[in-house]
Amino acid sequence: MYRLEVDPLDLGEDVKAIGLELIDEENREPVRGAAAAQIWGRVLSALAATEPWGLDFFSHVERVAEYCTRHAIAFRRAGARCLLVEPPAEATLEELLLRFEAETFGVRAGEKLREGDAELEGALSRRGVDAYHHTYTNYYFCAVCDFENGFLTLLTRRLWASEVMRRAQPLLSDLRVNVLIPQ
């Protein structure tokens, strides 16, 4: 049995954030591997709902580009050292998340994604996910994915912890995942 803890985070007055932590209920260790990739894939899809979304990779971009090319996953070079990967079908998304589980990468959702955001994409190339700090309000959400350690940090002014739980719970019940706010 797994646990997805959804917890509002205090990252300062200018940032509204929600932390998601995926752990094994028995040993409280981060969930990794295929089970984690399946769970995180569903969580990302649930959070984005009907909004356009994509994954931002800003390290090892050549490896990511090669992987996406081999697996027919759409992507575009979004900056000098940034790739924006379009979310593939569920099974392919799980494989992508599993393959790059050890990497820290970002996710953006919202209409602004369709327009392109050269300023943010350039900043992602230079600063990684720290670039989201001043621009996340332009999006439905921005997220920092550290799946190797079981974390997803959601930066958003449009979602609350209760809404994250409401969206995730039905999609995770068959995977034996309890979604809750820690006490």
C-alpha positions in Angstrom: 0.0 0.0 0.0 1.2 3.5 -0.9 0.5 6.9 0.4 0.4 10.2 -1.5 0.7 13.0 1.1 -0.6 16.3 -0.2 0.5 19.2 2.0 0.4 23.0 1.5 4.0 24.4 1.7 5.2 27.7 3.1 7.9 28.8 0.6 7.4 32.5 1.4 4.8 35.2 0.9 5.2 35.3 -2.8 4.8 31.6 -3.5 1.8 29.4 -3.1 2.9 25.8 -3.2 1.7 22.3 -2.5 4.0 19.4 -1.8 3.2 15.9 -2.9 5.2 13.0 -1.4 4.7 9.4 -2.6 5.8 6.9 0.1 5.5 3.2 0.9 3.1 3.1 4.0 5.1 0.3 5.6 8.6 1.8 5.7 7.9 5.4 4.8 10.5 5.2 2.0 10.0 7.0 -1.4 8.2 4.8 -4.0 10.4 4.3 -7.0 10.4 2.3 -10.2 7.4 1.2 -12.4 4.8 1.6 -9.6 5.9 5.2 -9.0 6.0 6.1 -12.7 2.5 4.8 -13.1 1.2 6.8 -10.1 3.1 10.0 -11.0 1.8 9.8 -14.6 -1.8 9.6 -13.5 -1.2 12.4 -11.0 0.3 14.8 -13.6 -2.6 14.0 -16.0 -5.2 14.6 -13.2 -3.6 17.9 -12.2 -3.5 19.3 -15.7 -7.1 18.1 -16.4 -8.1 19.9 -19.6 -5.2 22.3 -19.6 -2.4 21.9 -22.2 0.7 20.7 -20.4 4.3 19.6 -21.0 7.5 18.5 -19.3 10.5 20.7 -19.1 13.9 19.0 -19.2 17.0 21.2 -18.7 19.7 18.7 -18.0 20.9 15.8 -20.1 18.8 17.3 -22.9 20.6 15.3 -25.7 19.7 12.0 -23.9 16.1 13.1 -23.5 15.9 14.2 -27.1 17.4 10.8 -28.3 14.9 8.9 -26.1 12.0 10.9 -27.3 13.0 10.5 -31.0 13.4 6.7 -30.5 10.0 6.4 -28.8 8.1 8.9 -31.2 7.4 11.3 -28.3 6.9 14.9 -29.6 9.2 17.6 -28.2 10.7 20.9 -29.1 13.9 22.6 -28.2 12.7 25.4 -26.0 15.9 27.1 -25.1 19.7 26.6 -25.3 19.4 23.8 -22.7 15.7 23.1 -22.4 13.4 20.6 -24.1 9.6 20.9 -23.8 8.2 17.3 -24.1 4.5 16.9 -25.0 2.8 14.5 -22.7 2.5 11.1 -24.5 -0.1 8.4 -24.1 -0.3 7.0 -20.5 1.9 3.9 -21.0 4.5 5.9 -22.9 4.4 8.6 -20.2 5.1 6.0 -17.6 8.1 4.7 -19.5 9.4 8.2 -19.9 9.0 9.0 -16.2 10.6 5.6 -15.3 13.6 6.3 -17.6 14.3 9.7 -16.3 13.2 9.1 -12.6 16.7 10.1 -11.4 16.5 13.5 -13.1 14.9 16.6 -11.7 12.7 18.2 -14.3 9.7 20.5 -14.5 6.1 20.5 -15.7 4.0 23.4 -16.9 0.3 23.5 -17.5 -1.9 26.3 -18.9 -2.8 28.2 -22.0 0.5 30.1 -22.0 2.2 26.9 -23.0 0.6 27.1 -26.4 1.9 30.6 -27.0 5.5 29.7 -26.1 7.4 31.5 -23.4 10.9 32.3 -24.6 11.8 34.2 -21.4 10.9 31.3 -19.1 12.5 28.7 -21.4 15.7 30.7 -21.5 15.7 31.0 -17.8 15.1 27.2 -17.4 18.2 26.7 -19.6 20.2 28.9 -17.2 18.7 28.2 -13.8 16.6 25.1 -14.0 13.4 24.9 -12.0 14.3 28.0 -10.0 13.1 29.9 -13.1 9.5 28.9 -12.2 9.5 31.1 -9.1 8.6 34.4 -10.8 6.6 33.1 -13.7 4.4 30.3 -12.2 1.5 32.7 -11.8 1.3 32.9 -15.6 0.4 29.2 -15.7 -2.3 27.0 -14.3 0.6 25.4 -12.5 4.3 24.8 -12.7 5.8 21.8 -10.9 9.2 20.5 -9.8 9.6 16.8 -10.2 12.0 15.0 -7.9 10.6 11.5 -8.4 13.8 9.7 -7.3 13.1 11.1 -3.8 9.3 10.8 -4.1 8.5 14.5 -4.4 6.5 16.8 -6.6 6.3 20.5 -5.7 3.4 22.2 -7.2 3.5 26.0 -7.7 0.0 27.3 -8.3 -2.5 30.0 -7.4 -5.3 28.0 -9.0 -5.2 24.7 -7.1 -5.5 23.9 -3.4 -4.5 20.7 -1.6 -8.1 19.6 -1.3 -8.6 20.0 -5.1 -5.4 18.0 -5.8 -6.7 15.2 -3.5 -10.1 15.3 -5.2 -8.5 14.9 -8.7 -6.0 12.3 -7.7 -7.9 9.9 -5.5 -10.2 8.4 -8.1 -7.4 7.8 -10.5 -5.2 6.1 -7.9 -7.7 3.9 -6.0 -7.0 0.8 -8.2 -3.3 1.2 -7.5 -3.7 1.0 -3.7 -2.7 4.6 -3.1 -4.2 6.5 -0.1 -4.3 10.2 -0.9 -4.3 12.4 2.3 -3.2 15.5 4.0 -0.7 14.5 6.7 -1.6 15.3 10.3 
